[in-house]
Amino acid sequence: MAYVINESCIACGACESECPVSCISAGDNVYVIDEDVCIDCGSCANVCPVDAPQQK
């Protein structure tokens, strides 16, 4: 099950550098996760200050 980033994202970028498979990138207003590449490790969720990454 992949992670997705919800609307509470504040676009701080903390999650992007933590992703071991580089599946997180800046979107228009929030960061986005490529669900086809996500390995469900939870690294992004562990560093997010607003709990935006959630399991789908």
PDBQT receptor file of N, H, CA, C and O in Angstrom, charges set to zero:
ATOM      1  N   MET A   1       0.858  -1.179   0.000  1.00  0.00    +0.000 N 
ATOM      2  CA  MET A   1       0.000   0.000   0.000  1.00  0.00    +0.000 C 
ATOM      3  C   MET A   1       0.902   1.240   0.000  1.00  0.00    +0.000 C 
ATOM      4  O   MET A   1       1.784   1.369   0.849  1.00  0.00    +0.000 OA
ATOM      5  N   ALA A   2       0.686   2.116  -0.920  1.00  0.00    +0.000 N 
ATOM      6  H   ALA A   2      -0.030   2.011  -1.610  1.00  0.00    +0.000 HD
ATOM      7  CA  ALA A   2       1.499   3.322  -1.061  1.00  0.00    +0.000 C 
ATOM      8  C   ALA A   2       1.025   4.430  -0.129  1.00  0.00    +0.000 C 
ATOM      9  O   ALA A   2      -0.086   4.396   0.399  1.00  0.00    +0.000 OA
ATOM     10  N   TYR A   3       1.893   5.400   0.053  1.00  0.00    +0.000 N 
ATOM     11  H   TYR A   3       2.796   5.428  -0.376  1.00  0.00    +0.000 HD
ATOM     12  CA  TYR A   3       1.537   6.601   0.798  1.00  0.00    +0.000 C 
ATOM     13  C   TYR A   3       1.044   7.665  -0.171  1.00  0.00    +0.000 C 
ATOM     14  O   TYR A   3       1.425   7.675  -1.341  1.00  0.00    +0.000 OA
ATOM     15  N   VAL A   4       0.206   8.547   0.316  1.00  0.00    +0.000 N 
ATOM     16  H   VAL A   4      -0.104   8.539   1.267  1.00  0.00    +0.000 HD
ATOM     17  CA  VAL A   4      -0.236   9.733  -0.423  1.00  0.00    +0.000 C 
ATOM     18  C   VAL A   4      -0.090  10.919   0.519  1.00  0.00    +0.000 C 
ATOM     19  O   VAL A   4      -0.089  10.753   1.739  1.00  0.00    +0.000 OA
ATOM     20  N   ILE A   5       0.033  12.108  -0.043  1.00  0.00    +0.000 N 
ATOM     21  H   ILE A   5       0.033  12.243  -1.034  1.00  0.00    +0.000 HD
ATOM     22  CA  ILE A   5       0.159  13.314   0.779  1.00  0.00    +0.000 C 
ATOM     23  C   ILE A   5      -1.165  14.062   0.731  1.00  0.00    +0.000 C 
ATOM     24  O   ILE A   5      -1.659  14.399  -0.345  1.00  0.00    +0.000 OA
ATOM     25  N   ASN A   6      -1.738  14.320   1.909  1.00  0.00    +0.000 N 
ATOM     26  H   ASN A   6      -1.336  14.046   2.783  1.00  0.00    +0.000 HD
ATOM     27  CA  ASN A   6      -3.052  14.973   1.960  1.00  0.00    +0.000 C 
ATOM     28  C   ASN A   6      -2.924  16.496   1.943  1.00  0.00    +0.000 C 
ATOM     29  O   ASN A   6      -1.821  17.038   1.881  1.00  0.00    +0.000 OA
ATOM     30  N   GLU A   7      -4.047  17.162   1.999  1.00  0.00    +0.000 N 
ATOM     31  H   GLU A   7      -4.944  16.722   2.050  1.00  0.00    +0.000 HD
ATOM     32  CA  GLU A   7      -4.114  18.618   1.861  1.00  0.00    +0.000 C 
ATOM     33  C   GLU A   7      -3.523  19.391   3.036  1.00  0.00    +0.000 C 
ATOM     34  O   GLU A   7      -3.410  20.615   2.968  1.00  0.00    +0.000 OA
ATOM     35  N   SER A   8      -3.150  18.711   4.095  1.00  0.00    +0.000 N 
ATOM     36  H   SER A   8      -3.242  17.717   4.149  1.00  0.00    +0.000 HD
ATOM     37  CA  SER A   8      -2.539  19.418   5.225  1.00  0.00    +0.000 C 
ATOM     38  C   SER A   8      -1.059  19.722   4.981  1.00  0.00    +0.000 C 
ATOM     39  O   SER A   8      -0.416  20.360   5.814  1.00  0.00    +0.000 OA
ATOM     40  N   CYS A   9      -0.518  19.275   3.855  1.00  0.00    +0.000 N 
ATOM     41  H   CYS A   9      -1.041  18.757   3.178  1.00  0.00    +0.000 HD
ATOM     42  CA  CYS A   9       0.880  19.523   3.497  1.00  0.00    +0.000 C 
ATOM     43  C   CYS A   9       1.161  21.023   3.469  1.00  0.00    +0.000 C 
ATOM     44  O   CYS A   9       0.392  21.803   2.906  1.00  0.00    +0.000 OA
ATOM     45  N   ILE A  10       2.287  21.415   4.093  1.00  0.00    +0.000 N 
ATOM     46  H   ILE A  10       2.911  20.782   4.550  1.00  0.00    +0.000 HD
ATOM     47  CA  ILE A  10       2.682  22.825   4.102  1.00  0.00    +0.000 C 
ATOM     48  C   ILE A  10       3.857  23.073   3.153  1.00  0.00    +0.000 C 
ATOM     49  O   ILE A  10       4.467  24.142   3.179  1.00  0.00    +0.000 OA
ATOM     50  N   ALA A  11       4.165  22.095   2.327  1.00  0.00    +0.000 N 
ATOM     51  H   ALA A  11       3.669  21.226   2.306  1.00  0.00    +0.000 HD
ATOM     52  CA  ALA A  11       5.221  22.182   1.311  1.00  0.00    +0.000 C 
ATOM     53  C   ALA A  11       6.576  22.567   1.901  1.00  0.00    +0.000 C 
ATOM     54  O   ALA A  11       7.307  23.368   1.317  1.00  0.00    +0.000 OA
ATOM     55  N   CYS A  12       6.906  22.000   3.048  1.00  0.00    +0.000 N 
ATOM     56  H   CYS A  12       6.312  21.350   3.522  1.00  0.00    +0.000 HD
ATOM     57  CA  CYS A  12       8.185  22.308   3.698  1.00  0.00    +0.000 C 
ATOM     58  C   CYS A  12       9.348  21.551   3.060  1.00  0.00    +0.000 C 
ATOM     59  O   CYS A  12      10.495  21.988   3.156  1.00  0.00    +0.000 OA
ATOM     60  N   GLY A  13       9.065  20.427   2.413  1.00  0.00    +0.000 N 
ATOM     61  H   GLY A  13       8.134  20.073   2.335  1.00  0.00    +0.000 HD
ATOM     62  CA  GLY A  13      10.100  19.655   1.737  1.00  0.00    +0.000 C 
ATOM     63  C   GLY A  13      10.826  18.646   2.596  1.00  0.00    +0.000 C 
ATOM     64  O   GLY A  13      11.734  17.973   2.108  1.00  0.00    +0.000 OA
ATOM     65  N   ALA A  14      10.463  18.517   3.848  1.00  0.00    +0.000 N 
ATOM     66  H   ALA A  14       9.725  19.063   4.244  1.00  0.00    +0.000 HD
ATOM     67  CA  ALA A  14      11.153  17.582   4.742  1.00  0.00    +0.000 C 
ATOM     68  C   ALA A  14      11.075  16.141   4.243  1.00  0.00    +0.000 C 
ATOM     69  O   ALA A  14      12.025  15.375   4.406  1.00  0.00    +0.000 OA
ATOM     70  N   CYS A  15       9.975  15.779   3.651  1.00  0.00    +0.000 N 
ATOM     71  H   CYS A  15       9.204  16.401   3.519  1.00  0.00    +0.000 HD
ATOM     72  CA  CYS A  15       9.765  14.404   3.202  1.00  0.00    +0.000 C 
ATOM     73  C   CYS A  15      10.579  14.040   1.965  1.00  0.00    +0.000 C 
ATOM     74  O   CYS A  15      11.020  12.899   1.827  1.00  0.00    +0.000 OA
ATOM     75  N   GLU A  16      10.777  14.985   1.080  1.00  0.00    +0.000 N 
ATOM     76  H   GLU A  16      10.419  15.912   1.192  1.00  0.00    +0.000 HD
ATOM     77  CA  GLU A  16      11.420  14.696  -0.206  1.00  0.00    +0.000 C 
ATOM     78  C   GLU A  16      12.811  14.087  -0.044  1.00  0.00    +0.000 C 
ATOM     79  O   GLU A  16      13.137  13.101  -0.704  1.00  0.00    +0.000 OA
ATOM     80  N   SER A  17      13.614  14.657   0.812  1.00  0.00    +0.000 N 
ATOM     81  H   SER A  17      13.350  15.459   1.348  1.00  0.00    +0.000 HD
ATOM     82  CA  SER A  17      14.982  14.156   0.985  1.00  0.00    +0.000 C 
ATOM     83  C   SER A  17      15.043  12.848   1.773  1.00  0.00    +0.000 C 
ATOM     84  O   SER A  17      16.054  12.147   1.720  1.00  0.00    +0.000 OA
ATOM     85  N   GLU A  18      13.995  12.514   2.490  1.00  0.00    +0.000 N 
ATOM     86  H   GLU A  18      13.174  13.083   2.532  1.00  0.00    +0.000 HD
ATOM     87  CA  GLU A  18      13.970  11.283   3.283  1.00  0.00    +0.000 C 
ATOM     88  C   GLU A  18      13.589  10.054   2.463  1.00  0.00    +0.000 C 
ATOM     89  O   GLU A  18      13.852   8.931   2.892  1.00  0.00    +0.000 OA
ATOM     90  N   CYS A  19      12.982  10.236   1.306  1.00  0.00    +0.000 N 
ATOM     91  H   CYS A  19      12.768  11.149   0.957  1.00  0.00    +0.000 HD
ATOM     92  CA  CYS A  19      12.487   9.107   0.518  1.00  0.00    +0.000 C 
ATOM     93  C   CYS A  19      13.647   8.328  -0.104  1.00  0.00    +0.000 C 
ATOM     94  O   CYS A  19      14.427   8.895  -0.869  1.00  0.00    +0.000 OA
ATOM     95  N   PRO A  20      13.772   7.034   0.216  1.00  0.00    +0.000 N 
ATOM     96  CA  PRO A  20      14.881   6.238  -0.316  1.00  0.00    +0.000 C 
ATOM     97  C   PRO A  20      14.756   5.904  -1.795  1.00  0.00    +0.000 C 
ATOM     98  O   PRO A  20      15.738   5.507  -2.422  1.00  0.00    +0.000 OA
ATOM     99  N   VAL A  21      13.567   6.058  -2.362  1.00  0.00    +0.000 N 
ATOM    100  H   VAL A  21      12.769   6.381  -1.854  1.00  0.00    +0.000 HD
ATOM    101  CA  VAL A  21      13.363   5.744  -3.788  1.00  0.00    +0.000 C 
ATOM    102  C   VAL A  21      13.021   6.981  -4.607  1.00  0.00    +0.000 C 
ATOM    103  O   VAL A  21      12.630   6.867  -5.769  1.00  0.00    +0.000 OA
ATOM    104  N   SER A  22      13.162   8.144  -4.019  1.00  0.00    +0.000 N 
ATOM    105  H   SER A  22      13.479   8.236  -3.075  1.00  0.00    +0.000 HD
ATOM    106  CA  SER A  22      12.942   9.435  -4.700  1.00  0.00    +0.000 C 
ATOM    107  C   SER A  22      11.596   9.518  -5.421  1.00  0.00    +0.000 C 
ATOM    108  O   SER A  22      11.534   9.939  -6.576  1.00  0.00    +0.000 OA
ATOM    109  N   CYS A  23      10.533   9.122  -4.747  1.00  0.00    +0.000 N 
ATOM    110  H   CYS A  23      10.584   8.781  -3.809  1.00  0.00    +0.000 HD
ATOM    111  CA  CYS A  23       9.205   9.164  -5.367  1.00  0.00    +0.000 C 
ATOM    112  C   CYS A  23       8.401  10.391  -4.951  1.00  0.00    +0.000 C 
ATOM    113  O   CYS A  23       7.236  10.511  -5.330  1.00  0.00    +0.000 OA
ATOM    114  N   ILE A  24       8.995  11.308  -4.178  1.00  0.00    +0.000 N 
ATOM    115  H   ILE A  24       9.942  11.210  -3.871  1.00  0.00    +0.000 HD
ATOM    116  CA  ILE A  24       8.303  12.505  -3.729  1.00  0.00    +0.000 C 
ATOM    117  C   ILE A  24       8.841  13.716  -4.468  1.00  0.00    +0.000 C 
ATOM    118  O   ILE A  24      10.052  13.901  -4.589  1.00  0.00    +0.000 OA
ATOM    119  N   SER A  25       7.920  14.540  -4.963  1.00  0.00    +0.000 N 
ATOM    120  H   SER A  25       6.937  14.389  -4.865  1.00  0.00    +0.000 HD
ATOM    121  CA  SER A  25       8.330  15.753  -5.673  1.00  0.00    +0.000 C 
ATOM    122  C   SER A  25       7.356  16.878  -5.368  1.00  0.00    +0.000 C 
ATOM    123  O   SER A  25       6.246  16.650  -4.887  1.00  0.00    +0.000 OA
ATOM    124  N   ALA A  26       7.794  18.095  -5.658  1.00  0.00    +0.000 N 
ATOM    125  H   ALA A  26       8.696  18.280  -6.048  1.00  0.00    +0.000 HD
ATOM    126  CA  ALA A  26       6.948  19.266  -5.426  1.00  0.00    +0.000 C 
ATOM    127  C   ALA A  26       5.847  19.305  -6.473  1.00  0.00    +0.000 C 
ATOM    128  O   ALA A  26       6.107  19.187  -7.670  1.00  0.00    +0.000 OA
ATOM    129  N   GLY A  27       4.615  19.472  -6.011  1.00  0.00    +0.000 N 
ATOM    130  H   GLY A  27       4.403  19.568  -5.038  1.00  0.00    +0.000 HD
ATOM    131  CA  GLY A  27       3.485  19.650  -6.907  1.00  0.00    +0.000 C 
ATOM    132  C   GLY A  27       3.161  21.127  -7.003  1.00  0.00    +0.000 C 
ATOM    133  O   GLY A  27       4.001  21.969  -6.686  1.00  0.00    +0.000 OA
ATOM    134  N   ASP A  28       1.956  21.448  -7.436  1.00  0.00    +0.000 N 
ATOM    135  H   ASP A  28       1.274  20.764  -7.694  1.00  0.00    +0.000 HD
ATOM    136  CA  ASP A  28       1.563  22.851  -7.559  1.00  0.00    +0.000 C 
ATOM    137  C   ASP A  28       1.530  23.568  -6.211  1.00  0.00    +0.000 C 
ATOM    138  O   ASP A  28       2.113  24.643  -6.066  1.00  0.00    +0.000 OA
ATOM    139  N   ASN A  29       0.853  22.980  -5.228  1.00  0.00    +0.000 N 
ATOM    140  H   ASN A  29       0.380  22.107  -5.346  1.00  0.00    +0.000 HD
ATOM    141  CA  ASN A  29       0.729  23.608  -3.904  1.00  0.00    +0.000 C 
ATOM    142  C   ASN A  29       1.249  22.735  -2.776  1.00  0.00    +0.000 C 
ATOM    143  O   ASN A  29       1.585  23.235  -1.703  1.00  0.00    +0.000 OA
ATOM    144  N   VAL A  30       1.315  21.441  -3.011  1.00  0.00    +0.000 N 
ATOM    145  H   VAL A  30       1.041  21.035  -3.883  1.00  0.00    +0.000 HD
ATOM    146  CA  VAL A  30       1.762  20.478  -2.006  1.00  0.00    +0.000 C 
ATOM    147  C   VAL A  30       2.711  19.485  -2.672  1.00  0.00    +0.000 C 
ATOM    148  O   VAL A  30       2.797  19.425  -3.899  1.00  0.00    +0.000 OA
ATOM    149  N   TYR A  31       3.406  18.725  -1.873  1.00  0.00    +0.000 N 
ATOM    150  H   TYR A  31       3.336  18.774  -0.876  1.00  0.00    +0.000 HD
ATOM    151  CA  TYR A  31       4.251  17.674  -2.416  1.00  0.00    +0.000 C 
ATOM    152  C   TYR A  31       3.385  16.485  -2.820  1.00  0.00    +0.000 C 
ATOM    153  O   TYR A  31       2.298  16.286  -2.278  1.00  0.00    +0.000 OA
ATOM    154  N   VAL A  32       3.871  15.703  -3.773  1.00  0.00    +0.000 N 
ATOM    155  H   VAL A  32       4.754  15.865  -4.214  1.00  0.00    +0.000 HD
ATOM    156  CA  VAL A  32       3.125  14.540  -4.253  1.00  0.00    +0.000 C 
ATOM    157  C   VAL A  32       4.028  13.317  -4.241  1.00  0.00    +0.000 C 
ATOM    158  O   VAL A  32       5.250  13.424  -4.353  1.00  0.00    +0.000 OA
ATOM    159  N   ILE A  33       3.404  12.153  -4.104  1.00  0.00    +0.000 N 
ATOM    160  H   ILE A  33       2.412  12.065  -4.013  1.00  0.00    +0.000 HD
ATOM    161  CA  ILE A  33       4.108  10.880  -4.093  1.00  0.00    +0.000 C 
ATOM    162  C   ILE A  33       3.694  10.089  -5.316  1.00  0.00    +0.000 C 
ATOM    163  O   ILE A  33       2.502   9.953  -5.596  1.00  0.00    +0.000 OA
ATOM    164  N   ASP A  34       4.666   9.565  -6.049  1.00  0.00    +0.000 N 
ATOM    165  H   ASP A  34       5.633   9.675  -5.822  1.00  0.00    +0.000 HD
ATOM    166  CA  ASP A  34       4.388   8.682  -7.171  1.00  0.00    +0.000 C 
ATOM    167  C   ASP A  34       4.056   7.312  -6.583  1.00  0.00    +0.000 C 
ATOM    168  O   ASP A  34       4.946   6.588  -6.137  1.00  0.00    +0.000 OA
ATOM    169  N   GLU A  35       2.791   6.968  -6.586  1.00  0.00    +0.000 N 
ATOM    170  H   GLU A  35       2.068   7.556  -6.948  1.00  0.00    +0.000 HD
ATOM    171  CA  GLU A  35       2.329   5.742  -5.949  1.00  0.00    +0.000 C 
ATOM    172  C   GLU A  35       2.880   4.487  -6.602  1.00  0.00    +0.000 C 
ATOM    173  O   GLU A  35       2.953   3.445  -5.951  1.00  0.00    +0.000 OA
ATOM    174  N   ASP A  36       3.267   4.553  -7.858  1.00  0.00    +0.000 N 
ATOM    175  H   ASP A  36       3.208   5.400  -8.387  1.00  0.00    +0.000 HD
ATOM    176  CA  ASP A  36       3.825   3.392  -8.548  1.00  0.00    +0.000 C 
ATOM    177  C   ASP A  36       5.256   3.100  -8.110  1.00  0.00    +0.000 C 
ATOM    178  O   ASP A  36       5.749   1.989  -8.300  1.00  0.00    +0.000 OA
ATOM    179  N   VAL A  37       5.919   4.083  -7.530  1.00  0.00    +0.000 N 
ATOM    180  H   VAL A  37       5.519   4.986  -7.376  1.00  0.00    +0.000 HD
ATOM    181  CA  VAL A  37       7.305   3.925  -7.100  1.00  0.00    +0.000 C 
ATOM    182  C   VAL A  37       7.410   3.756  -5.580  1.00  0.00    +0.000 C 
ATOM    183  O   VAL A  37       8.358   3.137  -5.099  1.00  0.00    +0.000 OA
ATOM    184  N   CYS A  38       6.466   4.287  -4.832  1.00  0.00    +0.000 N 
ATOM    185  H   CYS A  38       5.696   4.789  -5.223  1.00  0.00    +0.000 HD
ATOM    186  CA  CYS A  38       6.474   4.235  -3.366  1.00  0.00    +0.000 C 
ATOM    187  C   CYS A  38       6.586   2.786  -2.876  1.00  0.00    +0.000 C 
ATOM    188  O   CYS A  38       5.877   1.898  -3.348  1.00  0.00    +0.000 OA
ATOM    189  N   ILE A  39       7.498   2.573  -1.913  1.00  0.00    +0.000 N 
ATOM    190  H   ILE A  39       8.074   3.295  -1.530  1.00  0.00    +0.000 HD
ATOM    191  CA  ILE A  39       7.697   1.234  -1.346  1.00  0.00    +0.000 C 
ATOM    192  C   ILE A  39       7.071   1.082   0.037  1.00  0.00    +0.000 C 
ATOM    193  O   ILE A  39       7.318   0.093   0.726  1.00  0.00    +0.000 OA
ATOM    194  N   ASP A  40       6.262   2.057   0.444  1.00  0.00    +0.000 N 
ATOM    195  H   ASP A  40       6.061   2.861  -0.116  1.00  0.00    +0.000 HD
ATOM    196  CA  ASP A  40       5.519   1.975   1.704  1.00  0.00    +0.000 C 
ATOM    197  C   ASP A  40       6.432   1.862   2.924  1.00  0.00    +0.000 C 
ATOM    198  O   ASP A  40       6.133   1.124   3.863  1.00  0.00    +0.000 OA
ATOM    199  N   CYS A  41       7.547   2.597   2.905  1.00  0.00    +0.000 N 
ATOM    200  H   CYS A  41       7.790   3.197   2.143  1.00  0.00    +0.000 HD
ATOM    201  CA  CYS A  41       8.489   2.499   4.025  1.00  0.00    +0.000 C 
ATOM    202  C   CYS A  41       8.115   3.409   5.199  1.00  0.00    +0.000 C 
ATOM    203  O   CYS A  41       8.482   3.129   6.340  1.00  0.00    +0.000 OA
ATOM    204  N   GLY A  42       7.386   4.497   4.923  1.00  0.00    +0.000 N 
ATOM    205  H   GLY A  42       7.087   4.724   3.996  1.00  0.00    +0.000 HD
ATOM    206  CA  GLY A  42       6.970   5.396   5.985  1.00  0.00    +0.000 C 
ATOM    207  C   GLY A  42       7.987   6.443   6.380  1.00  0.00    +0.000 C 
ATOM    208  O   GLY A  42       7.747   7.199   7.321  1.00  0.00    +0.000 OA
ATOM    209  N   SER A  43       9.117   6.513   5.692  1.00  0.00    +0.000 N 
ATOM    210  H   SER A  43       9.312   5.898   4.928  1.00  0.00    +0.000 HD
ATOM    211  CA  SER A  43      10.139   7.513   6.028  1.00  0.00    +0.000 C 
ATOM    212  C   SER A  43       9.585   8.925   5.949  1.00  0.00    +0.000 C 
ATOM    213  O   SER A  43       9.910   9.770   6.783  1.00  0.00    +0.000 OA
ATOM    214  N   CYS A  44       8.759   9.181   4.961  1.00  0.00    +0.000 N 
ATOM    215  H   CYS A  44       8.495   8.494   4.284  1.00  0.00    +0.000 HD
ATOM    216  CA  CYS A  44       8.176  10.514   4.795  1.00  0.00    +0.000 C 
ATOM    217  C   CYS A  44       7.259  10.862   5.962  1.00  0.00    +0.000 C 
ATOM    218  O   CYS A  44       7.278  11.987   6.462  1.00  0.00    +0.000 OA
ATOM    219  N   ALA A  45       6.471   9.908   6.383  1.00  0.00    +0.000 N 
ATOM    220  H   ALA A  45       6.456   8.995   5.976  1.00  0.00    +0.000 HD
ATOM    221  CA  ALA A  45       5.532  10.141   7.486  1.00  0.00    +0.000 C 
ATOM    222  C   ALA A  45       6.270  10.399   8.798  1.00  0.00    +0.000 C 
ATOM    223  O   ALA A  45       5.791  11.146   9.651  1.00  0.00    +0.000 OA
ATOM    224  N   ASN A  46       7.421   9.783   8.951  1.00  0.00    +0.000 N 
ATOM    225  H   ASN A  46       7.810   9.176   8.258  1.00  0.00    +0.000 HD
ATOM    226  CA  ASN A  46       8.186   9.942  10.190  1.00  0.00    +0.000 C 
ATOM    227  C   ASN A  46       8.774  11.336  10.367  1.00  0.00    +0.000 C 
ATOM    228  O   ASN A  46       9.029  11.753  11.497  1.00  0.00    +0.000 OA
ATOM    229  N   VAL A  47       8.993  12.066   9.274  1.00  0.00    +0.000 N 
ATOM    230  H   VAL A  47       8.786  11.728   8.357  1.00  0.00    +0.000 HD
ATOM    231  CA  VAL A  47       9.603  13.396   9.378  1.00  0.00    +0.000 C 
ATOM    232  C   VAL A  47       8.625  14.552   9.143  1.00  0.00    +0.000 C 
ATOM    233  O   VAL A  47       8.987  15.710   9.353  1.00  0.00    +0.000 OA
ATOM    234  N   CYS A  48       7.433  14.268   8.725  1.00  0.00    +0.000 N 
ATOM    235  H   CYS A  48       7.139  13.327   8.554  1.00  0.00    +0.000 HD
ATOM    236  CA  CYS A  48       6.469  15.332   8.395  1.00  0.00    +0.000 C 
ATOM    237  C   CYS A  48       5.945  16.009   9.663  1.00  0.00    +0.000 C 
ATOM    238  O   CYS A  48       5.431  15.343  10.561  1.00  0.00    +0.000 OA
ATOM    239  N   PRO A  49       6.080  17.343   9.730  1.00  0.00    +0.000 N 
ATOM    240  CA  PRO A  49       5.611  18.056  10.926  1.00  0.00    +0.000 C 
ATOM    241  C   PRO A  49       4.086  18.172  11.037  1.00  0.00    +0.000 C 
ATOM    242  O   PRO A  49       3.572  18.510  12.104  1.00  0.00    +0.000 OA
ATOM    243  N   VAL A  50       3.361  17.897   9.952  1.00  0.00    +0.000 N 
ATOM    244  H   VAL A  50       3.779  17.623   9.086  1.00  0.00    +0.000 HD
ATOM    245  CA  VAL A  50       1.900  18.034   9.982  1.00  0.00    +0.000 C 
ATOM    246  C   VAL A  50       1.174  16.738   9.632  1.00  0.00    +0.000 C 
ATOM    247  O   VAL A  50      -0.028  16.763   9.369  1.00  0.00    +0.000 OA
ATOM    248  N   ASP A  51       1.872  15.617   9.624  1.00  0.00    +0.000 N 
ATOM    249  H   ASP A  51       2.849  15.597   9.838  1.00  0.00    +0.000 HD
ATOM    250  CA  ASP A  51       1.291  14.313   9.331  1.00  0.00    +0.000 C 
ATOM    251  C   ASP A  51       0.552  14.241   7.995  1.00  0.00    +0.000 C 
ATOM    252  O   ASP A  51      -0.499  13.608   7.896  1.00  0.00    +0.000 OA
ATOM    253  N   ALA A  52       1.105  14.891   6.968  1.00  0.00    +0.000 N 
ATOM    254  H   ALA A  52       1.959  15.405   7.048  1.00  0.00    +0.000 HD
ATOM    255  CA  ALA A  52       0.458  14.887   5.655  1.00  0.00    +0.000 C 
ATOM    256  C   ALA A  52       0.558  13.563   4.914  1.00  0.00    +0.000 C 
ATOM    257  O   ALA A  52      -0.414  13.175   4.267  1.00  0.00    +0.000 OA
ATOM    258  N   PRO A  53       1.689  12.841   4.970  1.00  0.00    +0.000 N 
ATOM    259  CA  PRO A  53       1.729  11.545   4.296  1.00  0.00    +0.000 C 
ATOM    260  C   PRO A  53       0.886  10.516   5.055  1.00  0.00    +0.000 C 
ATOM    261  O   PRO A  53       1.051  10.324   6.260  1.00  0.00    +0.000 OA
ATOM    262  N   GLN A  54       0.006   9.878   4.344  1.00  0.00    +0.000 N 
ATOM    263  H   GLN A  54      -0.128  10.034   3.365  1.00  0.00    +0.000 HD
ATOM    264  CA  GLN A  54      -0.873   8.866   4.937  1.00  0.00    +0.000 C 
ATOM    265  C   GLN A  54      -0.881   7.637   4.053  1.00  0.00    +0.000 C 
ATOM    266  O   GLN A  54      -0.740   7.751   2.836  1.00  0.00    +0.000 OA
ATOM    267  N   GLN A  55      -1.045   6.461   4.644  1.00  0.00    +0.000 N 
ATOM    268  H   GLN A  55      -1.160   6.368   5.633  1.00  0.00    +0.000 HD
ATOM    269  CA  GLN A  55      -1.176   5.263   3.833  1.00  0.00    +0.000 C 
ATOM    270  C   GLN A  55      -2.487   5.314   3.083  1.00  0.00    +0.000 C 
ATOM    271  O   GLN A  55      -3.521   5.699   3.629  1.00  0.00    +0.000 OA
ATOM    272  N   LYS A  56      -2.431   4.925   1.832  1.00  0.00    +0.000 N 
ATOM    273  H   LYS A  56      -1.591   4.612   1.388  1.00  0.00    +0.000 HD
ATOM    274  CA  LYS A  56      -3.618   4.953   0.988  1.00  0.00    +0.000 C 
ATOM    275  C   LYS A  56      -4.554   3.835   1.347  1.00  0.00    +0.000 C 
ATOM    276  O   LYS A  56      -5.615   3.699   0.738  1.00  0.00    +0.000 OA
TER     277      LYS A  56
